Amino acid sequence: MTEKEKPGTNSSESGAPKTNPYSIIADNSFVERPQARMDLVQRILDDPRMHDHKEGFLSCLQCGVCTSGCPAARFTDYSPRDIARRALEGDPTLLEDDSVWYCFYCYTCHSRCPRKNSVAVINQVIRSMQVESGYGVKHVAMFSAWGEQFYDKGMGGTPHVFFQDIADAWGPKWKDFIARRDEIRELIGVGGMYPNEETVGEVRVIMEDTGFKARLESIGAWGGHRAEDEK
């Protein structure tokens, strides 16, 4: 075999060496991932939410059944299969990928996966990382008022109070029900809408000790400084 005929050394008509793409070994399970990427994989694995999903995550087959049944994938560019692959590769671009916010945790991916992987849980972990870095704050800042009320009253209240579009979509029948809600609850004997002070106090302790109150403040609740504003 001449030098010209050897794989990987074919020359173009101009005489410049032409690389044979089939001589390049693709990145696969037998090739160790770069350390920088493994750091992100480990961060995902170490998250408490992944406790029951580590084995499924590490044994993803990329069969695509998660995407085939995903309602969000049907109407958006979001792909659970792609998220699972990139998470397993430790792809840092996930930390600035807005598509993970299309997932609404229906867990269809989880219920159908033959390996019991849960892309819904992976998304929760990635979203938290995005919020911590400041990038994902834009996706959650709108909920800060709801979180404030949860802390102050022990529950978040009805969404229409915080989101006008929802109130408009519900229409006059729902608005009338909300206006008469306390009256109806009293009539059927279920008491007031909100928990008592003792319960509210317990909720506040949980929110403070878990860092949730501080997280709310970081996205603008109670006039706090949003993480992205500090950049």
C-alpha positions as CSV (number, residue, x, y, z in Angstrom):
1,M,0.0,0.0,0.0
2,T,1.4,3.4,-1.0
3,E,1.5,6.4,1.4
4,K,-1.3,7.9,-0.6
5,E,-3.5,4.9,-0.1
6,K,-3.1,4.6,3.7
7,P,-6.2,5.5,5.8
8,G,-6.2,8.9,7.3
9,T,-3.6,10.3,4.8
10,N,-5.7,10.8,1.7
11,S,-4.8,14.0,-0.1
12,S,-7.2,16.4,-1.8
13,E,-6.7,17.5,-5.4
14,S,-4.7,20.5,-4.1
15,G,-2.2,18.1,-2.5
16,A,-3.1,19.0,1.2
17,P,-3.5,16.1,3.6
18,K,-7.1,15.0,4.0
19,T,-8.2,13.4,7.2
20,N,-10.2,10.2,7.0
21,P,-13.2,10.7,9.4
22,Y,-13.4,7.0,9.9
23,S,-10.0,6.9,11.5
24,I,-11.1,9.1,14.4
25,I,-12.4,7.3,17.5
26,A,-15.6,8.9,18.7
27,D,-16.1,9.8,22.3
28,N,-17.9,6.8,23.9
29,S,-18.2,4.9,27.1
30,F,-14.7,3.5,26.8
31,V,-13.1,6.9,26.6
32,E,-12.7,8.8,29.9
33,R,-14.5,12.1,30.0
34,P,-12.4,15.3,30.6
35,Q,-12.1,16.2,34.2
36,A,-13.9,19.5,33.8
37,R,-16.9,17.7,32.6
38,M,-16.8,15.1,35.3
39,D,-17.0,17.9,37.8
40,L,-20.5,18.8,36.6
41,V,-21.6,15.1,36.4
42,Q,-20.5,14.7,40.1
43,R,-22.4,17.8,41.1
44,I,-25.6,16.3,39.6
45,L,-25.0,13.0,41.3
46,D,-24.3,14.6,44.7
47,D,-27.6,16.5,44.7
48,P,-30.0,14.9,47.2
49,R,-32.8,14.9,44.6
50,M,-30.8,12.3,42.7
51,H,-30.7,9.9,45.6
52,D,-33.0,7.4,43.9
53,H,-32.1,8.2,40.4
54,K,-28.3,7.8,40.2
55,E,-28.3,4.3,38.7
56,G,-30.8,5.2,36.0
57,F,-29.0,8.4,35.2
58,L,-25.6,6.6,34.7
59,S,-27.2,3.8,32.6
60,C,-29.1,6.0,30.1
61,L,-29.5,4.1,26.8
62,Q,-30.4,7.2,24.7
63,C,-33.4,5.2,23.4
64,G,-35.5,8.3,23.1
65,V,-38.6,7.0,24.8
66,C,-38.5,10.0,27.2
67,T,-38.8,12.4,24.3
68,S,-41.4,10.4,22.4
69,G,-43.9,10.8,25.3
70,C,-42.9,14.3,26.5
71,P,-45.7,16.9,26.1
72,A,-43.2,19.7,26.3
73,A,-41.1,18.2,23.5
74,R,-44.2,18.0,21.3
75,F,-44.7,21.8,21.3
76,T,-41.2,23.2,22.0
77,D,-37.5,22.7,21.2
78,Y,-37.0,20.9,24.5
79,S,-35.7,17.3,24.3
80,P,-35.4,15.1,27.4
81,R,-33.1,12.8,25.5
82,D,-30.7,15.6,24.7
83,I,-30.8,16.9,28.3
84,A,-30.0,13.4,29.6
85,R,-27.1,12.9,27.2
86,R,-25.6,16.3,27.9
87,A,-26.0,15.9,31.7
88,L,-24.2,12.5,31.5
89,E,-21.4,14.2,29.5
90,G,-21.2,17.0,32.0
91,D,-21.9,19.6,29.2
92,P,-21.4,23.0,30.8
93,T,-23.8,24.7,28.3
94,L,-26.6,23.2,30.3
95,L,-26.0,25.9,32.9
96,E,-27.2,28.5,30.4
97,D,-29.8,26.5,28.5
98,D,-33.3,27.9,28.7
99,S,-35.0,24.8,27.3
100,V,-34.8,23.0,30.7
101,W,-37.5,25.4,31.9
102,Y,-40.0,24.0,29.5
103,C,-40.2,20.8,31.6
104,F,-43.2,21.0,34.0
105,Y,-42.4,17.8,35.9
106,C,-45.2,15.5,34.6
107,Y,-42.7,12.6,35.1
108,T,-43.8,10.9,31.9
109,C,-40.1,10.4,31.1
110,H,-39.6,8.8,34.4
111,S,-42.5,6.4,34.1
112,R,-41.6,5.3,30.6
113,C,-37.8,5.0,30.9
114,P,-36.6,1.3,30.8
115,R,-33.7,2.3,33.0
116,K,-35.8,4.4,35.5
117,N,-33.9,7.5,34.6
118,S,-35.7,10.7,35.5
119,V,-34.9,13.7,33.3
120,A,-37.5,15.6,35.3
121,V,-35.3,15.3,38.4
122,I,-32.2,16.2,36.3
123,N,-33.9,19.3,35.2
124,Q,-34.7,20.3,38.8
125,V,-31.0,20.0,39.6
126,I,-29.9,21.9,36.5
127,R,-32.4,24.7,37.2
128,S,-31.1,25.1,40.8
129,M,-27.6,25.5,39.4
130,Q,-28.8,28.1,37.0
131,V,-30.5,30.0,39.8
132,E,-27.5,29.8,42.0
133,S,-25.3,31.2,39.3
134,G,-27.8,34.0,38.6
135,Y,-28.5,33.0,35.0
136,G,-31.8,31.3,35.9
137,V,-33.2,34.0,38.1
138,K,-35.2,35.5,35.2
139,H,-37.2,32.3,35.1
140,V,-38.2,32.3,38.8
141,A,-38.3,36.0,39.8
142,M,-42.0,36.2,38.9
143,F,-42.7,33.7,41.8
144,S,-41.0,35.8,44.5
145,A,-44.3,37.4,45.6
146,W,-45.9,34.0,45.9
147,G,-43.0,32.9,48.0
148,E,-43.3,35.9,50.2
149,Q,-47.0,35.1,50.9
150,F,-46.1,31.5,51.6
151,Y,-43.6,32.6,54.3
152,D,-46.0,35.2,55.7
153,K,-49.2,33.2,55.7
154,G,-48.2,29.5,55.5
155,M,-49.4,29.0,51.9
156,G,-49.0,30.7,48.6
157,G,-52.6,31.6,47.8
158,T,-54.3,31.4,44.4
159,P,-52.2,32.1,41.3
160,H,-54.5,34.7,39.8
161,V,-53.4,37.1,42.5
162,F,-49.9,37.1,41.1
163,F,-50.4,36.4,37.5
164,Q,-52.9,38.6,35.6
165,D,-52.8,36.4,32.5
166,I,-54.2,33.5,34.5
167,A,-56.9,35.7,36.0
168,D,-58.0,36.7,32.5
169,A,-58.0,33.1,31.3
170,W,-60.1,31.9,34.2
171,G,-62.9,34.3,33.3
172,P,-65.7,35.8,35.4
173,K,-67.1,32.5,36.8
174,W,-63.8,31.7,38.5
175,K,-63.4,35.3,39.7
176,D,-66.8,35.2,41.3
177,F,-65.9,32.0,43.1
178,I,-62.7,33.5,44.5
179,A,-64.7,36.5,45.6
180,R,-67.1,34.3,47.5
181,R,-64.5,31.6,48.6
182,D,-64.4,32.6,52.3
183,E,-68.1,32.7,52.5
184,I,-68.4,29.3,50.9
185,R,-65.8,27.8,53.2
186,E,-67.6,29.1,56.2
187,L,-70.9,27.7,54.9
188,I,-69.5,24.2,54.4
189,G,-67.7,24.3,57.7
190,V,-64.1,23.9,56.6
191,G,-62.8,27.1,58.3
192,G,-60.5,29.8,57.1
193,M,-58.2,29.6,54.1
194,Y,-54.9,30.0,55.8
195,P,-53.2,27.9,58.6
196,N,-53.0,29.0,62.2
197,E,-50.1,31.0,63.6
198,E,-48.4,28.0,65.1
199,T,-48.4,26.2,61.8
200,V,-47.2,29.3,60.0
201,G,-44.3,29.6,62.5
202,E,-43.3,26.0,61.7
203,V,-43.4,26.8,58.0
204,R,-41.1,29.8,58.6
205,V,-38.6,27.7,60.5
206,I,-38.4,25.2,57.7
207,M,-38.0,27.9,55.0
208,E,-35.3,29.6,57.0
209,D,-33.3,26.5,58.0
210,T,-33.3,25.1,54.5
211,G,-32.2,28.3,53.0
212,F,-35.4,28.8,51.0
213,K,-36.0,32.2,52.5
214,A,-32.5,33.4,51.6
215,R,-33.1,32.0,48.1
216,L,-36.3,34.1,47.8
217,E,-34.5,37.2,48.9
218,S,-31.8,36.5,46.2
219,I,-34.4,36.6,43.5
220,G,-36.0,39.9,44.7
221,A,-38.5,38.9,47.5
222,W,-39.0,41.6,50.2
223,G,-36.9,44.0,48.1
224,G,-33.9,41.7,48.3
225,H,-31.0,41.9,45.8
226,R,-31.3,39.6,42.9
227,A,-28.2,37.5,42.2
228,E,-28.1,38.7,38.5
229,D,-28.2,42.3,39.6
230,E,-24.9,41.9,41.5
231,K,-23.0,40.9,38.3
